[in-house]
Amino acid sequence: MSEPRPKRYPPPEFPPRRPALFATTPPAVFPVVLGLIGLGLALRRAAAVLGFGAGLAELALGLTLGLWVLAVVAIKVKVWRRFGVLAEDLRPLPGRAGMAAAAMSGMAMGAVVAPYAPGLGLVLILGSLVAHLVLAGMVLRVMRAQGAEGLVPNPTWHLSFTGIVVAMPGLASLGWGGLAAVIGWLALISALTIWLLSLAQLWREVPPAPLRPMLAIHLAPAALLSLGFGALGMEVLQLVLLALGLVIAVALVASGRWILVAGFSPSWGALTFPLAALAQALLAAWAEVGLVITLAALVVNPWIAWRVLKLWPGGQLATKTNAARA
């Protein structure tokens, strides 16, 4: 009796089929985009402190606006092609962080345009806030589906569950102080909870080297809460949170070699927006030091952003961050 013939498979396509436009857009572009928007806002504040340079700050924000629009269009086209890709992108940490940063970048961009078009700024902030809350709900579902692994604390929790804090300064400047205060207190409770859980997790287990740059995310809530409560006139809380942010920043700098030991990767994008947030918070309370940190961000953020974004067109960024394909 003859053996059964093996199943025949079609030969692989050659040349390989190219993915549709924006079908593999990696959410990992958004942390560096958020870092650039934050840098632009810091430059705007620095120009106000120095009394000159406002034109250059607005030019930088205008250029960042173009990049942000491109990234938003790309991710929207990807989700439009196949809605299920959104849930798939929330499974790996880079995608989860990137999608949260996308919503946060919308809130930050609302603050950028508010001085020129208050109505548009408010729409951007509120729309992005709603999108962020929807994403947070989806992240909770993904975490539960992942079981015990999904419930291990990590810095990206701040982006998903504390990221609403980005809306505070913009809302305060537009006269929505009540909503800004509610957001601030909710974000503060969330941040404190995540900091405590993360400290306990760090005590039990050392994070793998490739994920250590994400530890910088712990700085962002302290700086942004300081900035937000400062915008509401709560000076004591502003200074307490700024002091906490400085303690976290010093700890990160002291651990810099250990954090960056794995070498450059897209996860370095997590260094950009906390640095920009710290610069803004310091400019609002301690201008001289804030100018120094802004200068550091002016060097660091564009360099990291360039190295991350240049991986996008060829598909390397999508591959390195396990981005889903629509």
C-alpha positions as CSV (number, residue, x, y, z in Angstrom):
1,M,0.0,0.0,0.0
2,S,1.5,3.3,-1.0
3,E,2.0,6.1,1.5
4,P,-0.4,9.1,1.3
5,R,0.9,12.0,-0.6
6,P,1.9,15.0,1.5
7,K,-0.4,18.0,1.3
8,R,0.6,20.5,-1.3
9,Y,1.0,24.1,-0.4
10,P,1.1,27.0,-2.8
11,P,4.6,28.5,-3.4
12,P,5.4,31.7,-1.6
13,E,4.7,34.9,-3.5
14,F,7.6,36.5,-5.2
15,P,8.1,39.3,-4.8
16,P,6.3,39.4,-1.5
17,R,3.0,41.3,-1.5
18,R,3.4,44.8,-0.1
19,P,1.1,45.7,2.7
20,A,-1.6,48.3,2.1
21,L,-0.9,51.9,2.9
22,F,-0.6,52.4,6.7
23,A,-1.7,48.8,7.3
24,T,1.2,48.2,9.6
25,T,1.4,51.6,11.3
26,P,3.2,51.0,14.6
27,P,1.6,52.7,17.7
28,A,5.2,53.1,18.9
29,V,5.5,56.3,16.8
30,F,3.3,58.2,19.4
31,P,5.5,58.3,22.5
32,V,8.2,60.2,20.5
33,V,5.5,62.4,18.9
34,L,4.2,63.1,22.4
35,G,7.7,63.9,23.5
36,L,8.1,66.4,20.6
37,I,4.8,68.1,21.4
38,G,5.8,68.4,25.0
39,L,9.1,69.8,24.0
40,G,7.3,72.4,21.9
41,L,5.1,73.4,24.8
42,A,8.2,73.7,27.0
43,L,9.9,76.0,24.4
44,R,6.7,78.1,24.5
45,R,7.0,78.4,28.3
46,A,10.7,79.1,28.0
47,A,10.2,81.9,25.5
48,A,7.7,83.5,27.9
49,V,10.3,83.2,30.7
50,L,13.1,84.7,28.6
51,G,11.0,87.3,26.9
52,F,12.1,86.3,23.4
53,G,12.1,83.3,21.0
54,A,8.3,82.9,20.9
55,G,8.4,82.8,17.1
56,L,10.9,79.9,17.1
57,A,8.8,78.0,19.7
58,E,5.7,78.4,17.6
59,L,7.6,77.3,14.5
60,A,8.7,74.1,16.3
61,L,5.1,73.5,17.4
62,G,3.9,74.0,13.8
63,L,6.3,71.4,12.5
64,T,5.3,69.0,15.2
65,L,1.6,69.6,14.3
66,G,2.3,68.3,10.8
67,L,4.0,65.2,12.2
68,W,1.2,64.6,14.6
69,V,-1.5,64.9,11.9
70,L,0.4,62.3,9.7
71,A,0.7,59.9,12.6
72,V,-3.0,60.3,13.5
73,V,-4.1,59.8,9.9
74,A,-1.9,56.7,9.6
75,I,-3.3,55.0,12.7
76,K,-6.9,55.9,11.9
77,V,-6.5,54.4,8.4
78,K,-5.1,51.3,9.9
79,V,-8.0,50.9,12.3
80,W,-10.5,51.8,9.5
81,R,-9.1,48.9,7.4
82,R,-9.8,46.4,10.2
83,F,-11.2,47.5,13.5
84,G,-10.0,44.3,15.3
85,V,-6.4,45.5,14.8
86,L,-6.9,47.9,17.7
87,A,-7.4,45.2,20.3
88,E,-4.4,43.3,18.8
89,D,-2.2,46.4,19.2
90,L,-3.1,46.6,22.8
91,R,-1.6,43.2,23.7
92,P,2.1,43.9,23.5
93,L,3.5,46.6,25.8
94,P,4.9,48.9,23.0
95,G,1.5,48.9,21.3
96,R,-0.4,49.5,24.5
97,A,1.9,52.4,25.4
98,G,1.7,53.8,21.9
99,M,-2.1,53.8,21.7
100,A,-2.4,55.6,25.1
101,A,0.3,58.1,24.0
102,A,-1.8,58.7,20.8
103,A,-4.8,59.8,22.9
104,M,-2.5,61.8,25.2
105,S,-0.9,63.5,22.2
106,G,-4.4,64.7,21.2
107,M,-4.9,66.4,24.6
108,A,-1.4,68.0,24.3
109,M,-2.2,69.2,20.8
110,G,-5.3,70.8,22.1
111,A,-3.2,72.9,24.4
112,V,-1.0,73.8,21.5
113,V,-3.8,75.2,19.3
114,A,-5.9,76.7,22.2
115,P,-4.3,80.1,22.1
116,Y,-5.1,80.4,18.4
117,A,-8.5,78.5,18.2
118,P,-9.9,77.9,21.7
119,G,-12.9,76.0,20.3
120,L,-10.8,73.6,18.3
121,G,-8.4,73.2,21.3
122,L,-11.4,72.3,23.5
123,V,-12.7,69.8,21.0
124,L,-9.3,68.1,20.7
125,I,-8.9,67.9,24.4
126,L,-12.4,66.5,25.2
127,G,-12.4,64.2,22.1
128,S,-9.0,62.8,23.1
129,L,-10.1,62.4,26.7
130,V,-13.0,60.3,25.6
131,A,-10.8,58.2,23.3
132,H,-8.4,57.7,26.2
133,L,-11.1,56.5,28.5
134,V,-12.4,54.0,25.9
135,L,-8.8,52.7,25.3
136,A,-8.4,52.3,29.1
137,G,-11.5,50.1,29.2
138,M,-10.2,48.0,26.3
139,V,-6.8,47.7,28.0
140,L,-8.5,46.3,31.2
141,R,-10.3,43.7,29.0
142,V,-6.9,42.7,27.4
143,M,-5.2,42.5,30.8
144,R,-7.9,40.2,32.2
145,A,-7.7,38.0,29.1
146,Q,-3.9,37.7,29.6
147,G,-4.4,36.2,33.1
148,A,-1.7,36.6,35.7
149,E,0.8,37.9,33.2
150,G,-1.5,40.8,32.3
151,L,-1.9,41.8,35.9
152,V,1.9,42.3,36.6
153,P,2.4,46.0,37.3
154,N,4.5,47.9,34.7
155,P,5.1,51.6,33.9
156,T,2.8,51.6,30.9
157,W,-0.1,51.5,33.4
158,H,0.5,55.2,34.0
159,L,-0.1,55.9,30.3
160,S,-3.4,53.9,30.2
161,F,-4.8,54.9,33.6
162,T,-3.1,58.2,34.5
163,G,-2.7,59.7,31.1
164,I,-5.9,61.8,31.4
165,V,-3.7,64.2,33.4
166,V,-2.4,65.7,30.1
167,A,-5.8,67.4,29.7
168,M,-5.4,69.4,32.9
169,P,-3.4,72.4,31.8
170,G,-5.3,72.9,28.6
171,L,-8.7,72.7,30.3
172,A,-7.6,75.1,33.1
173,S,-6.4,77.6,30.5
174,L,-9.8,77.4,28.7
175,G,-11.8,78.0,31.8
176,W,-12.8,74.4,32.5
177,G,-11.2,74.4,35.9
178,G,-13.8,72.2,37.6
179,L,-13.3,69.3,35.1
180,A,-9.5,69.8,35.3
181,A,-9.6,69.4,39.1
182,V,-11.7,66.2,38.9
183,I,-9.3,64.8,36.3
184,G,-6.3,65.8,38.5
185,W,-7.6,64.1,41.7
186,L,-8.5,60.9,39.7
187,A,-5.1,60.9,38.1
188,L,-3.4,61.5,41.4
189,I,-5.1,58.5,43.0
190,S,-4.3,56.3,40.0
191,A,-0.6,57.5,39.9
192,L,-0.1,56.8,43.7
193,T,-1.6,53.4,43.3
194,I,0.6,52.5,40.4
195,W,3.7,53.9,42.0
196,L,3.2,51.7,45.1
197,L,2.4,48.6,43.1
198,S,5.4,49.2,40.9
199,L,7.7,49.7,43.9
200,A,6.6,46.3,45.3
201,Q,7.1,44.7,41.9
202,L,10.5,46.2,41.5
203,W,11.5,44.9,44.9
204,R,10.4,41.4,43.9
205,E,11.7,41.2,40.4
206,V,14.2,43.1,38.3
207,P,12.8,44.1,34.9
208,P,14.6,42.7,31.8
209,A,17.1,45.1,30.3
210,P,15.1,45.8,27.1
211,L,12.1,47.1,29.1
212,R,14.1,49.2,31.6
213,P,13.8,52.5,29.6
214,M,10.1,52.4,30.3
215,L,10.9,53.0,34.0
216,A,11.2,56.7,32.9
217,I,7.5,56.8,32.5
218,H,7.1,56.9,36.3
219,L,8.4,60.5,36.1
220,A,5.6,61.8,33.8
221,P,2.7,61.7,36.2
222,A,4.5,63.6,38.9
223,A,5.6,66.3,36.5
224,L,2.2,66.5,34.7
225,L,0.2,66.6,38.0
226,S,2.5,69.4,39.3
227,L,1.9,71.3,36.1
228,G,-1.8,70.7,36.2
229,F,-2.4,71.6,39.9
230,G,-0.2,74.6,39.4
231,A,-2.5,75.8,36.6
232,L,-5.3,75.5,39.1
233,G,-3.5,77.6,41.6
234,M,-2.9,74.8,44.1
235,E,0.7,75.8,44.8
236,V,1.4,73.5,47.8
237,L,0.4,70.4,45.8
238,Q,2.2,71.7,42.8
239,L,5.5,72.0,44.7
240,V,5.1,68.6,46.5
241,L,4.5,66.8,43.3
242,L,7.4,68.7,41.6
243,A,9.7,67.6,44.5
244,L,8.5,64.0,44.0
245,G,9.3,64.3,40.3
246,L,12.8,65.6,41.0
247,V,13.4,62.6,43.3
248,I,12.3,60.2,40.6
249,A,14.4,62.1,38.0
250,V,17.5,61.9,40.2
251,A,17.0,58.2,40.7
252,L,16.6,57.6,36.9
253,V,19.8,59.6,36.2
254,A,21.7,57.7,38.9
255,S,20.5,54.4,37.3
256,G,21.1,55.6,33.8
257,R,23.7,53.1,32.8
258,W,21.7,50.2,34.2
259,I,18.5,51.4,32.5
260,L,20.1,51.8,29.1
261,V,22.4,48.8,29.2
262,A,20.5,47.0,26.4
263,G,21.4,49.7,23.9
264,F,19.1,51.8,21.7
265,S,15.6,50.5,20.9
266,P,12.2,52.0,20.2
267,S,11.5,51.8,24.0
268,W,13.8,54.8,24.3
269,G,10.8,56.8,23.2
270,A,9.6,56.5,26.8
271,L,12.4,58.8,27.8
272,T,11.1,61.8,25.8
273,F,7.8,62.8,27.1
274,P,8.7,62.5,30.8
275,L,11.7,64.8,30.2
276,A,9.5,67.3,28.4
277,A,6.9,67.2,31.2
278,L,9.6,67.8,33.8
279,A,10.9,70.8,31.8
280,Q,7.4,72.3,31.7
281,A,6.7,71.7,35.4
282,L,10.0,73.3,36.4
283,L,9.5,76.3,34.1
284,A,6.2,76.9,35.9
285,A,7.8,76.8,39.4
286,W,11.6,77.0,39.2
287,A,12.4,78.8,35.9
288,E,16.2,78.7,36.0
289,V,16.4,74.9,36.4
290,G,13.5,74.5,34.0
291,L,15.5,76.3,31.3
292,V,18.4,73.8,31.8
293,I,16.1,70.8,31.6
294,T,14.4,72.3,28.5
295,L,17.9,72.7,26.9
296,A,18.6,69.0,27.7
297,A,15.2,68.0,26.1
298,L,16.0,70.1,23.1
299,V,19.0,67.8,22.5
300,V,17.6,64.5,23.6
301,N,14.1,64.4,22.3
302,P,14.7,65.2,18.6
303,W,17.6,62.8,18.6
304,I,15.6,59.9,20.0
305,A,12.6,60.8,17.8
306,W,14.7,60.8,14.7
307,R,16.2,57.4,15.5
308,V,12.7,55.9,16.2
309,L,10.8,57.5,13.4
310,K,13.3,56.6,10.7
311,L,12.5,52.9,11.4
312,W,8.8,53.6,10.5
313,P,8.8,53.8,6.6
314,G,10.6,50.5,6.0
315,G,8.5,48.5,8.5
316,Q,11.3,47.9,11.0
317,L,9.5,49.8,13.7
318,A,6.4,47.7,13.3
319,T,8.5,44.5,13.4
320,K,10.6,45.5,16.4
321,T,7.4,46.5,18.4
322,N,5.2,43.6,17.3
323,A,2.6,45.9,15.7
324,A,-0.5,44.2,14.3
325,R,-1.3,44.3,10.6
326,A,-4.7,45.5,9.3
